[in-house]
Structures are given as structure tokens and as C-alpha cells.
Amino acid sequence: MTSTIEESICQLTGASRATRGDVLQSLWSGYGEIVRYTLKGSEATSVVVKLIAVPTEQAHPRGWHTDTGHQRKLRSYGVEAAWYRQYGSRCTEQCRVPVCYGVKGEGVTSAIVLQDLDAAGFRVRLQNATDEAVKSSVRWLANFHACWLGEPTGALWPRGSYWHLATRPDEFAVMPDGALKAAAHSLDAALENARFKTLIHGDAKLANFCYDNDHRALVAVDFQYVGVGIGVVDLAYFLGSCLSGAELEQQGDALLELYLGMLVQALASSKKLSAQEIQALVSEWRSLYPIAWADFERFLQGWSPGHPKLNSYSARQTERALNQC
């Protein structure tokens, strides 16, 4: 970037001055940071800036320091910049994302200047999900998937999600031999060859949703792995991010049906599909729900075999998927 970050922020927001404030978060493996800047002379009083920089030393929290992982991260920041430049503003109020004032630079020397969600009323970050937060997040996912069904997505990942098989050869190589490893390519093909495709968030965990005080309204952040896929991949990953195995045993199947019901409503309103096509989509994605779980379990068994997300519900869904294959 030829100008300072403060000058770039002023150019993008119309502010007369931008002052660096608190670091809100360091990015995964040290690839930059998220910083709040206060503004003077503009309508917005603050912005949040995602500053991307390649670390001099890689420090993956779980020890995965590979060139494959490094290249995946580098590409992910380019995808996120493309998302905000070309796509984010087309999301509806029902699947809200931050306002983007602009992107300066390219790839690993870029800065994404975003709406300060705290100032916009979305200041709640949850470590433990409430029932209301789960329902509102499921609603966001259903509306997001309906919004982007069949839309052009050329600048994004041709396959959304950070764990799909083609991007995880190292983890697959160390995965223990067994039925799941043997079926991994068949499971991947089932997801890849689905008839109905949309954009998926690709990292739709609880930590990537910012809620209002009553957890009924929310905004999603972190679009590094947004790309083409099927909606239940996001759903399975989200539910696994915020519910225990016991909670999933009680609620998981009902939340799938809640999601599919909300998806039907959103698709009917969009008029993108006929009623018959909507029912075909619901049938297909319901049948692929266990496969989405099994595909993520395959990743975890290689990446972190003792991970708490490897629970009874995930195991049961994986068994269902293996029986389907």
C-alpha cells in the first residue's frame, strides 16, 4: 500500500482523521490482526480494520506448519477481499454482513475496512450459545443459502469450507486407516456432485456471529472460506461449534428440520425455484446432512483426533453416512 493505513481509511470513509485503537484479535497463526480505528469528520465514528500480513515465523496452534496450509491461508485472504468487494453488499437484511468501506492492497498486504459492529448494536460475542442465538443463527444460514442459490461465484472458492478433502492432504495422510478413511473420497464426491448448490460461509462457527443484546439479530463475519457448496455443510459445522454431543442428541435432528423449514420459506419468497424444485432440494440436502457430518469428522480425525467435536452425535451421523455410501 502506497499510503499509510490511516490515510487509506480516511479516503474510504471520508473521515478527516483516523486514529488506531485497540487490537481486537490476532488472526489465526499470526497472519495479521483486527484493529479498531476511531474517526473524526465522518458519519461513522469508528471502523474495524482487518490487516493482513505474512508472519515471519508460522505459529499454528496445533502444529500444522505446512506449505499447503500456508498457501491455503494466503488464498483465503484474497477470497475474503473479493467477497467484500463484489458480493457482500448483495446480502439481504435477513443474512446481514458488515458494511465494507473498501479494500486497500492485495492478498497478504491488504486491509479490509469494515463497519464497527459494536457501534452498530451487535456487540455480543457468545462462548456458549443460547437457544435464541442458535435459532437466529440457523435462520441466518437458511436465508444466506437461499440468497445465493445458483448465483455466479467465480471470484470465490470453487468449493467452500476450510476442511474439504482437496485442501487437506496432510491431515488425510495421517488419519488412521478404517472405514471412514476408505470412504472419504466417496463422501467428498457426494457433496461435490449435489444437484443444488449455493454459497456457503465455510467457517460458520458460533465465534463468527455477532449478536444484538437479545440474540435475535446478528451479523456474520470472517468470509475467508466462502464458496460453492450445500447448505447443510454450514449447518452441521455450526451446530457442532456450539452444542455438545448430548445437546446434539436432543436437538440436532430437530434443528435440521427447523433449518429446512426456514430454507423453504426463504426460497419460496425468492421465487428462484418452483415448489417441486424446492422439495427436491430439501430432500437432497436432508439426505446429505449425515455426509456433511462425516466429512468434517474425517478432517478432525486427521487434524485433531482428540477434539471434543468428535462426539456421539457426530459418530452416529458418520455411521449413517457410511451406510449410505
N, C-alpha and C positions, 0 to 999 in steps of 0.2 A: 504494500500500500504506500503510495507516494505521500499522502498526508498523514498527520497523526490521527489516532483513533478519535480523539476529541473533535478534531476538525471534521472528520467524516460524519460523526454523529450530528454535529451542527448542520452540515449540508443536508443530511437526510431528514432531519426533524424540523428545520427552520429555527432552531434554538440559537441564541447569541453566545451561550456558554454551556459546555458540558464538563462536569466535574466527576472524576472517578470516586466511587464509594466502596461499599463492602463487596468482597468476593463472596458470592452466594454458594458457589460449588466449584470444585475442581472436576474436570472431565475425566472419564474413565481412562485409566492407565497413563494419566498425566499429559493428555493431548490438548491441554488448554484450560480455560476457566470461564465461569459465568459471573459477570460483574454488573452491579447496578451503577448507573450514572445519573446524577441529578442534573436537571436542565434549567436554564433561565431563558426567558424570551420566547417560549413556545407554549402551545396549548398543553402538551404533556409536561408534567413536572419531573418525570423520570423515565428512563428506559432500562431494559436489561439487555446486555450485550454478550453474545456467545463468541468468545475469542478462541480461534483455533491455532494451535502451534504444535509442531512435531517435537516430542520430548528428546532431549539429548541422550537420555537413558530410559529404556522402556521399563515400566514397573507394573506389570499386570498383577492384580490382586491374587490371582490363583496360579501364577507362574507360567502362563501361556505366552511366552515371548517368541513368536514365530513370524517369519516374513509373510506368511499367508494372513495371519491376524493383522499385521501392520498394514498390508495393502487393503484389507477389508475396511479397516478404520479410516484410512485415507479416502477411499471411495465414498464411505458413508457421509463424510462431511460435505463432499461435493453434491451428493444426493440431497442432503438436507438444505443446502443453499438453493438447489434447483426447486425443491418443494416450495420454499418460501417465495422465490422469485416468480414461479409460474403457476402454482396450484393452490396454495393456502388460502388466498383471498376468495376462492370459489366455494369454500366450505360454508354451509348454512349455519344459522344460529343454533340448530339442533346438534351440530357437531363442530362446535366452536374451537378455533385455534387462535394463537396470539396474532395480533396485527403485526405485520413486518414492515418496518420503515425502510428497509433496504439491506442489501448485502454489499460489503466492500471487500475487494480482493477475491482470490480464487483458492479453493481447496484448503491447503494446510496453512495458508497465511490470510485467512478470511475472518471477517467479523460480521455476525448476523445481528442486526439491531432490531429488538423486539419490544412490544408493549410490556410494560411492567404490570404483571398480573396482580400483584399485591395491591397496587394503586387502583386497579380496575375492579376490586372486590373479590378476587379469587386468591385469598391469602392462606387458605387451609391446605396443608400437606399432611396426609394421613400415613401413619405407620401401621395402623390397624383399621381395617375397613368397617364402617358402619353399614347396616342394612340399606340405609338410604343411599350411601355412596356406591355400594355395589349396584343397586338398581339404576342409578343415574349414569353410571359408567357403562353398564350394559346398553342403556338407551343411546348413549353417545356412539358406541360401536355400531349399533344397528343403523343409526342414521348416517354415520360415516360410510359404511359399506353400501348403503342404498344410494348415497350421493354420488359415489364414484363407480358404480356398477357400469362396466362397459365403456368407460371414458378413456381417451388417449392418455398414456402414461409413459411416453418414450424417454423422458429425462430421468426417470426414477429406476429403482431396482427392477429388473425383469422378473424377479422373484422376491417378494417381500419377506421380512423376518431375518433376524441375525443368525439363526441356528440351522437354516435348511442345509441339506446334505452337501450340496456342491461347494458351499463356503466353509465346511468343517471337516476337511480330510484328516487333519491331525487328530482331532478328537475321535473320529471314526476309527482311525488306525489303532488307538489304544483301548477302544471299547472291548469288553470281554466277549468272547465268542458265545453264541447262543441263538435262540430263535429270533430275538429282536434284531440282532446284527444281521442275521441271514435274510431277514425280510426288509431291511432298511431301504433298499432301492425300490422294492415294490411299493412300500408305503409312500416314498417320495414321489413315485410315478402316479400314484392315485391322487395325490394332491395337485401335482402338476397338470394332470390330464382332465381336471374337472371341467365340466361344460360351462359353468357360470363363474366368472372371475370379476374381481373388483380390486380396488386398492385396499391394502391392509396397513395398519400403522406399523406393525413389525416389531414393536417393543412396548406393547400396551400394558405395562405393569402399573400397579397402584401408584408408585412413585412418580409416574409421568402424567398424572392428572392433578390439576389444581382446582380446589373446590371453593364454593362460597360457604358462608357460615353454617347453613343448614344442610349442606352436602347435596342439594338438589340440582344446582347448576355447576358446570365445570368447564374447564378448558384443557385440552391435551397439548403436551409439549414433547419435544425430542423426536424429530422425524428423520433420524439418520437411516432407518431401515424400512422406510415406507416403499411399498412396491406392490406388484401384482400378486394376488393370492385369493384365498377363500376366507370368508368372514369368520368361520369357526376356529381358524388358527389363532386370530387375535383373541377370540372369546376364551378358548382353552387356556391360553397363556395368561390372560388377565385373571381368570378365576384361580389359577394356580399361584398367582402372585399375592393373593390376599386372603385365601381361605385354606384352612388346614385340611388334612385328609379326612378327619371326622366331619368337618363342616361341609366338605365337598360331598361326602357320602349322603348327607342330609339334604343338601341344596343343589348340588351340581346339575342333576338332570332337570330339575325344575327351572333353574336359571337358563339352561339351554332352551327350553320351551319359551321362557319369557323373552329371550333374545329373538327367537324365530318369530314370535308373535309381533314384536316391535318392528322387526325387519319387514314383515308382510305389510304392516300399516305404512311404513315409510316408502316401500316400493309401490304400493297402491297409489299413494299421493303423488309420487314422481311420474307415474304413467310410463315408465320405461319398459315395463313388461306387461304382457297380458295376464289375466288371472290364472290361466293354465300354466304359463311360464313361471309365475311366482310360485305356484305349488310344486313345480318341477325343481326349482331352485331349493326350496325348503327341504324337499325330500333328499336331494343330493347332499346338501350341507349337513343335514342331520346324520346321514349315513357316514359322512367323512369326519364327524366330530371325534369318534374314538381314534381315528387315524391321525388327527391333529395332535391328540394327547400322546400317542405312541411315537410320533415323530419327534416331539420335544423330549420324551423320555429317552429316546435314542441319543440325543445330544447330551443330556445330563449324565447318562451312564459313562460317556467318554470324558466329558469336561469336568464333572464333579460327582463321582459315584456315591458319595455320602450325603448328597444335597437333600435338605428336608422336603423339597418338592417331589422327591421320589416316594410318594405315599401310597396308601391303599387304593385310593380312587384312581390315581394315575395308573397303578398296576392293573386295576380291573379294566380300565378303558383300553390299555395296551393289549391285554388278553383278548378283548373283543375285536380289536383291530387285527391281531394276528389270526384269529379265527376267520375274519372276513377275507384276509389275503389267502 
